[in-house]
């Protein structure tokens, strides 16, 4: 059961997302480009495996995949298929994508130009060595002929829907002479979406927009693209950003919202960016073409401009960059950024970098990287002085201040510059220093830390603050301290932890060994509760306890630290019997309320649950409860 509690607490912690700033706080001139490693030759893509190892994988145009462990670049390639790849110009090994379930199945996918000049998307498998793939495990899933040497596209990415997206250029030739980007019978000039989990062939999902359109390629998801060299998904929202290389006038970033059903026409060759191309006028008379969200002028010539699409920042090192989309120009080495405010996109830059930016990438934590031919850099921003956001100190369960923070409870402080690194406490008692910083109440009382990141700190409110109406809180990071903020305190401030944005309560069914009382299928480990069963509800802020542990120390199991104030529970407005209320053994600041369900418990997939302590109500959360079984009516013999 202790393992189930740890899993539940970890899941609840995922709900504590970083609070992004209302507007981007980006000064491109203040950014630094940290050299992470060199030794690559002709980098074409940077990605991660999503397996918790923190490794970076870089594709080389010649046909190799290299691995950086976080400490060093390994000399032996992860994959070497140089004998199958035609490299040079815009051809070669162009990108790599790991299966969303890579940690379990060992599958990854590459996009490369074969010896005949065509596009190939293949699946490979990992070997018994986690840093070596099996080059003989190749399964070719998709192929397309390329009429010319350029405009191959080449990026592949798994979308949030689990399907593989393939960016395809228009096949080359100035101005797309055959008009392939507008031709639905061709895969060229398109964004494709395929299912790679149904065998040895990439299949079009039935939900693709042109599956039932006569003579259209069913793999097509969107069209009207010239050369989508790099595209990406926002890991938070699921939106797609496409860097589409222009002809000789405009470089553009196209956008597809996460709720799109596909079928967008991004305009090429009718339009280049927001300008008519062919025909030169009245190219969008119907208004059906999707115009770019961002664009900049190409100065013309052989390489007057070539956009390199990037990523939207969702990392934790620099919360002031949250939501900022970064992109660049390959020819000029200029870096751009953009952010969305009140529905409109604001473009920043350019900033001269002196670097030929060929590709961008993202690591497991959301930090953004880019590469020239041989060096991989990370985008860094100067660390701002620590500052706690106004109203940013809240109950960790409710993410609200409520009547005040209760001593002994778990709380979260949001702000900027609150840590030098992301770190989580290991073991108990909880440390006072974490992530390069600490927290102090009233200049003297240290707050034990649970989690630290530049944008937030999770901590336990010291028991020593009991009896005070308020206290001042300061965060110190290295040699800088934040301005003190006044934090209201209360004897009790109950909050029930939730597991998702729908308010699913962190509540286990006691007899099951760890199942959540949620709708079947909502989690791999969930089912509705039933009358007569006991729920273990996890909360914080329930106030003083008997046998209190020290601040930051784990609670004992014998004797248990029971709540002093009376705790009650309402389920669907009905009062339930509270069997036990107190601190969870082996944890600090986490409370447990055991509630027995009665025959009168309301049923449904979203039954409201509220905890009350000394008359103060918690946030409203929800659990699932099965309807009680009824006995069939006996038939009476005539």
N, C-alpha and C positions, 0 to 999 in steps of 0.2 A: 504493500500500500504506500510505503514511503516513496518508491519509484514513481507511482502514479501521481502523487502529490507534487513531486519535483517536475514531472512532465506538464502537469496542469499549471503550475506556477510559471514555468518557462513559456507556455502558450499564452498565458495572461500577459506576460511581459511584452510579447510581440505587439500587443495592442497599444503600447506606449510609444507611438510614433513621434519623430521629431517634429516640432512645430515650425514650419517654414516661415521666414519673414514675409510680411505683407507685400513687400516689393523687393526686387533683387537689389542686393547691396554689392555691386560688382564694379570694380575699377580695373579694367584690363591691364593698365600700366603697372598695377601693383602685383599682378600675378607673377609667380615664378615657375620655371619649368625645370623640375628636378630630374637629373639624369638617373634613371633607375638601373639600367644596364646597357651595355653595348656588345657588339659581337654578332649582330644579325646582319644578313646580306639581302637587301631587297625586301624589307618588311612589307606585307600586304594586309595583315589583319592582326589584331590583338584581342584575346578573349580569355575566359576562365572556364573551368570545368563545372563549377557549381557543386563541388563535392566536399567543401569544407577545408580543402588543403591550402587555399590561398595562392595556388600556383597561377602564373601567367603563361599563356601559350601564344607564340608568334609564328605566323606562316611566312615563309620565304618564297618569293616568286618562283625560284628555280624548282620548288617541289618538296621542301622540307618544312617540318613543324618543330620548333625548338621550345624547350621548357625552362622557365625561370622559377626556381623553388621558393622565392622570397628572399633568398640569400645569395644565390649564384645561378648563372646560366649553365645548364648541363651541356657537356661536350657532345654527348650522344643524342641525336635527334629523337624526338618522340615518334615521328613518322618520316620516312624518306621514300618518296615515290618519284624521284627525279627522272627515272627511266620511262615514266608514263606521261610526263608533263612537257608541253611545248611552251617554253618561257621566252619572253622578250616583248618589248613594247607594252601593250596592255594585256598580254596573255600570260598564263602561268597558274600557279597555285594561288588562288585569290581570296579564299576565306575558309573558316573553320567554325563549326557550331557543335556544341555538345548536347546530346539528348537531355531533355529535362530530368529523366530518370537515370542519368549516366552513372551515378554512384551505385545503382543497382544492376543496370544492364551492360555497362561498359561500351555503349555505342556513341560514336561521334561521326560527323559528316563534313565533307570537304567539297568545295567547288573549284574545279580546275579546267584548264584547256588541254584537251588530249592531243596526241601527236598529229591527228588530222585537222586540228584547229577548231574542233567543236567543244561545246560546253558539256561538262560531266559533273553530276552531283552523285557522290558515292558515300556509302556507309562503311566504316571500319570498326574494329573491335580492339579493346585493350588486351594486352597479353597478361601473363601472370605478374609481370613487373609493372607497377602503376605508372612508371615513367617511360614505358615503351609500348607502342601500339603494335599490333600484328599486321604487317604490310600485306600479307597473303589473305587477309579476311575481307578484302574489298567486295562489296556488293553494289553494282551500279544501279542506281534508282531512277535516274533521269538523264537524258541526253538531248542536245539540240545542236543542229548544224549552225555554224557561224559563217556568213558570206564574206566577211572581211576580217582584218586583223585587229580592229579596234571596236570599241563600244560593246564589250562583253558583259558589262555590269560586274557581277561576280560575288556580291555579298549574299550570304545566307544567314538567317536568324530564325530561331524558334519564337513564335509569337506567344502572347499570354494564353491563347486558345490551345496551345500544344501542337499546332501545325507548323510546318517548315515553310518559310517565305524565301523566295529566290528572286533576286533583282536581276533583270535581263535588259541589256542595252538594245538599241535599235538595229544592230548589225553593222554599223559603220557607214561611211560614205557621207560627204557633206550634205546636210539637209535631208537625210533619210530619203534618198531617191525613190525607193519602192513604196514609201509611206507605210512601212511595216508597223510603226508604233500605233497607228490607227486601225490596223488590220487585225481583227479578232481571230482570223484563221492562223495567225502566226504567234509564237510565244515571244518574239522579239519586241523590245520596247515596252515590256510589261513587268508587273509585279505578280509573281505566281504564288499560289498557296496550295500545298500538297500535304497529304497524310502519308507519313513514312512508317506507320506502325501496322500496316496491313499486309506485310509480306516483303517480297523482293522488288516491288515496283512502287514508285511514288504515285499515289492515286488522288484525283481531285475530290475533295469533300463535297457531299451533296449540297451543302450550303453555299458553295461558290456561285458567284452571280451569273455565270454564263454556261452552267452545266447543261441547261436545256435550250440554249440558243443554237439554232442550226448553223453548222460550219464554223462555230467558234471553238477555240481550244478550251476545254473545261478547266484547265489548271489556272486560267487567268483570274486574278483577283482585282487588279486595276491596270489601266493602260495609259498610253500617251506619255511615255517616258523616253528620254533620249539616251541617257547613260547613268543609271542610278548606281554609281560606283560604290557609295557607302550609304547604308540606311540603318536605323536603330529603332528600338522600342523604349519608351519611357517605362522603367521598371515599376514605377509607382502607379501611373494612370493607364498604361497599356497603349498610349498613343504612339503612332508611327511617324518618324521624321525621315524624309528621303532627300538626300543631297543629289540633285540631278544636274549633271554637267551640261552647260549650255553650248550653243554653236559658236558664236563669236560676238555676242552682245550682252547676254544676261546669264548669270549663275543663280541657281534657285534652290530653296529648301521647300519641298512640298510636305503636306501634312495630312494624315488620316486619323481621325479620332477613334478611340478604342471601341466605340459602339457602332462603327461603320459596318454596313452589310456588304461592302465591296462594290466594285463596278465603277469607281471614279475614273474620269478621263482627265488626266493632268495636262493635256493640251498639245504636246508635241506631235506632229510638226506644224499644226495649225498655229501654235503660239510658241514663242521662246520666252519663258518667264511670263510676265504680264503684257508682252508686246506681240502683235501679230507677226507671223513669220511667213507662212504659206497657206492661204493667200495673205498679201500684205495689208489688207484692210478687211473689215467686217468678218473677222475670223471666229468670233464668239457671239454671233448674232442671237443665238438661242439662250446664251447665258449658262449653258450646261457644263462648260469646262471649269475645272477646279484650279483656281489660281494659287500661286505660291504664297506662303505666309511671310517669306523672307527672300530678298534678292539683292544682288549688287551687280554693278556693271563689269563686263569683261572688256579689257582694253583692246581686244582683237589680236591678230597675229597668230603665230604658231602656238604660243602658250601665254596668251594675255590673261587667262584666268581658267581655273578648273576647280570647282568646288569639291571639298572633301567633307562629306557629311560626318557629324559627330554624335554626341550624346547629351542628354539632359542630366544635369548633375543631381544625383540622389545619394551622395555619400554622407559620411558623418564627420569627416575631418573639418569641413568648412561649411557649417550650416548657413552662413551668409550667402553661399552660392546655390542654395537649394532652389530647384526649378529653373536654373539657368541652362540654356542650350548652347553648347559650344560647337563651332564648326570653323573651317579654315579654307584657304586657297592653296592648292598644290603649287601653282606656278609662282605666286608672289610671296608665299610664306606668311601671309597675313592671317591673324587670328580674329575671329568674330565671336560675339555672344549675343544672345537674345533672351528676353523674358516676357512673359505674358502678364498684362495688367489690365483689369476691367475688360477682358475679352480681346484686347488688341495686343499685337506683338511689337515690342520695342527692340530695335537692333542697336548693338553697341559695336564700336570698332570702325575700321580695322586697327589692329596693333601689329606692328612689324615684329617678327620673331627671328628672322634670319635662318629659319629652319624650313626645309622642304617637307611639308606635312603630308605624308602619303595616306595615313590611316589613323583612326581613333580606336580606342578600346575602353573597356570597363572591367574592373576587377569585381570580386564577389561582394565587396562592401559598397560598391557604387562609386569608387574613385575613378577619375577619368585619366586616360593615358593617350599619348599620340606618339608616332614614330616617323622619322625620316627613313632613309634606306637602311641605316645600320644602328641607330640609337633609339631606345625607348625612353620617353619622358613622362613624368606625372605632373598634372596641373596642380599647383599649390597656391594658396592665398595666404597673405600675412595673418598671423594669429591676432585677432582683435583682443583688447583688454577684456577680462571677464566682466560680464554684466548680466544680472538676472532680469528677465523680462518683467514688465509691469503686470502684476497679477499672475506671475508665472510660477508661484509656489503652490502646489496643489496636492490633494489626496491622490495617491498613486492608483487607487481603484476607480475613483470617480472622475479624475482629472479636473476637479473643481476644488475651490478653497472651502466651500461649505461654511459652517459656523466657525471654522478655524481648524487647525491641525491638532490632533490629539497626541499628547506625549506617548511614546512607545509605538506609534503607528508608522506606516510606510508612506513616504511623500516623494514628490518629484519637483525639481526646479528646472524650468526652461530658461534658455537665454543664449548668449553667444560667448565664445572664448572660455567655456567652463571647464575645458580639459585640453591637454595636449595630445591625447590619444584615447581611443575607445578601449575600455577595459571593464571586466566584470569581476566581482569579488569571488575568491575561491576559498571555501571553507568558512568556519565560524570560530571565534568572533569576527564580526565584520571589521574591515580595516578603516582607519580614519583618513588614510591617503590612498587615492586611486586615480589613475589616469593623469598623473602629474599635478594633482591638486587636492584640496580639502575644503570642508565646510565648517563654519563655526557660528554658534549662536551666542549672542551677547558678548562676543569677544573672548569667550573663555571655554564654552562647552562645545566639544567636538561632536559632529554628527557622523555616525558610522555610515560607510558608503556601500551600496549594492552594485551600482552601475555608473559609469562615467563616460561621457562623450562630449565633444565640443558644444553640442546644443542642449544637453540635459544632464542632470545628475539625479539618480534615485538614491534615497537615503532613509535612515530611520530617525524619526524625531526623538531626541534624547528624553528618557524618562525623567531626567533631572529638571525638566521644564514644567513639571506638574504644578498646578496652582497659579501659574502666570497667565495673564490675559493676552500677552503678546511678547514677542522676542524679535531681536534684530538678527538677520542672517547675512553672512558674508562668505563669498567663495574666493579662495586664494589659489592661484595657478602659478607655479614657480615663484617669481618675485613680484607678481601683481595681484592686488586684491580688488574685488568688485565693490562698488558702492553698497552700503548696507541697505537691506530692504526690511520693512516691518512685516512680520508674519503673525496674524492673529492665531491664538491658541484656544482650545476648548477641551473640556474634560472628556467628551466623547464626540466623534465625528465619523459615524459608520459609513463604510463604503464596501460594496460587494464587487469583487473582481469579475471582469467579463472576458470572453475569449474571442469576440469578433465585433464588428461594427453593428451587428443586429442586437447586441446586448445579451447574448447567451451567457448565462451565469456560470462562473467557475464552480460547479457543483458536481460532486461525484456520488454515484450510487454505491453505498457502503458495501452491499453484499456481492458486488460484481468484481471487486478487486481493482477498480479504476475506470469504469465507464462513466462518461459525462451524461448528465440528465438532459440530453438534447434530442432534436429530431433525428430519426434514423437516417444515416447517410450524411448528416451535417459534418461529422468528423468520422475518421476511421474507427474511433473508439467512443461511440455515442449510441444511446438508445433512450426512449422515453422512460421516465420513472413510473412506478406503479404504486397503488395504494398499499400501505403497510410497510413500504420500504423506508430506509433512513437515508437522508441526504447529508453529505458533508459539504457545507457551503463555506467558501474561503473569502475572507474579508479582512479589513483593517480598520483601525480607529475605534475599536470597541471599548477603549478606556482602561482604567486600572485593573490589575489582576492580583489574585492571591499568589504567593510564592513568586514574586516578580524576578525575572532574570536581570542581569546587568544590561546597560545599554549596549547593543550590538552583539550580545551573547545569545546563544540558542536557548529556547525554552526547554524545560525538562519534561519528561513523560511521567515521572513519579517523584513527588506529587505534581499533578498537572496545575498549570497556572490558569485558574478559572476566572472569568470576568466577575468584577465586584457588582457592577450595575446589572439590573435585570434585562435580559435579551429576549425579544419575541420575534416571531416570523409570520408574515402574511403571504399566503400563496393564493393568487386570484381573489384577494380580499378576505380570504378565510384564514383564521388563526390556526397555526400548526403547533404541535407539541415540540418544544425545544428540549432535547435530551441532554445536550452539553454545549457550553460556550466557553472558549478560552484560547490560549495561544497554541499554535501547532508545534509539537515537540520537534526539536532539531532546527527550527527556523527562528529568525528574529523579526518581530513586528508583524507576523502573519497570524491571523486569528481563524478559528474554525468554529462553525455553528452547526451542530448536528440536529436535524429536524426530521421527525417521523411523520410520514404522510398518512392522512386518515381516509376513510371511505368517502368523505365529503370533499376531498381535494378536487378542485376543478381540473378538467382535462383539456388537452390541446397542445399544439406545437410551440406556443408562445404564451405560457401562463405567467403573469406578472409575479415577481418575487421581490419582497421588501423586507429588510431587517430593521428592527427598531431597538434602540438602546436608550434607556432612561427617557423615553418619549421622543427621541430624535430619530427620524427615518433616514435610511440609506437611499442611494440611487435605486431606481426601478430597473431590475434585470428580468430575464426570462428563462424558464426551463420548459421542457416538454414532459407531459404527463399522459400516460395511456388512460383511456376511459376504463372504469372498472368492468370486469366481466359480469354479465347477468346470466342467470340460469334460465334455460328454455322453459316455457310454460308446459306443464305436463298435460297430455291429452286425457280426457275423461271418457271412459267407456260409456256408451249410451245405455 
